[in-house]
Amino acid sequence: MTGCDDRNSFNILAYRREGGEGWHIEETWADLDTFKANRGNIGMPCAEVRFVGTVWRLG
């Protein structure tokens, strides 16, 4: 899976924060590894990240 450069589509990722409960959903152009690294860089590390799907915007 790669990030989407055309901005007409993006990834839906589910992540669980370290020490947190439950899953959160986020729309992003990043792939799994990039998303996880970016969250760690802002002090919000993820215990786990999963790919949910891709959303395409029409129009």
C-alpha positions in Angstrom: 0.0 0.0 0.0 1.3 3.5 -0.8 0.1 7.0 0.0 -2.1 8.6 -2.7 -0.5 11.5 -4.5 -3.4 12.6 -6.6 -5.5 13.8 -3.6 -8.6 12.3 -5.2 -8.3 9.3 -2.9 -6.9 8.6 0.5 -6.5 5.8 3.0 -8.8 5.1 6.0 -6.7 3.8 8.8 -7.7 2.5 12.2 -5.3 3.1 15.1 -5.0 2.3 18.7 -2.9 4.6 20.9 -0.3 3.2 23.3 -1.9 3.1 26.8 -5.3 4.0 25.3 -8.4 2.1 24.9 -10.4 1.5 21.7 -9.8 2.2 18.1 -9.9 5.5 16.2 -10.4 6.1 12.5 -8.5 8.7 10.5 -8.4 9.7 6.8 -4.9 10.2 5.6 -2.7 10.2 2.5 0.0 8.4 4.4 0.7 4.7 4.3 0.7 2.6 7.5 4.4 3.0 8.3 4.4 6.8 7.6 1.3 7.3 9.6 2.7 5.4 12.6 6.0 7.3 12.4 4.3 10.7 12.2 2.1 9.9 15.2 5.2 9.0 17.2 6.9 12.2 16.1 4.1 14.3 17.6 4.2 12.5 20.9 1.1 10.3 20.2 2.6 6.9 19.5 0.3 4.1 18.1 0.3 0.6 19.6 -1.2 -0.7 16.3 -2.3 0.7 12.9 -4.5 -1.2 10.5 -5.6 -0.4 6.9 -9.4 -0.2 6.6 -9.9 0.9 3.0 -9.5 3.7 0.4 -12.0 6.5 -0.2 -12.3 8.0 -3.7 -13.7 11.5 -4.1 -15.5 12.1 -7.4 -16.0 15.4 -9.0 
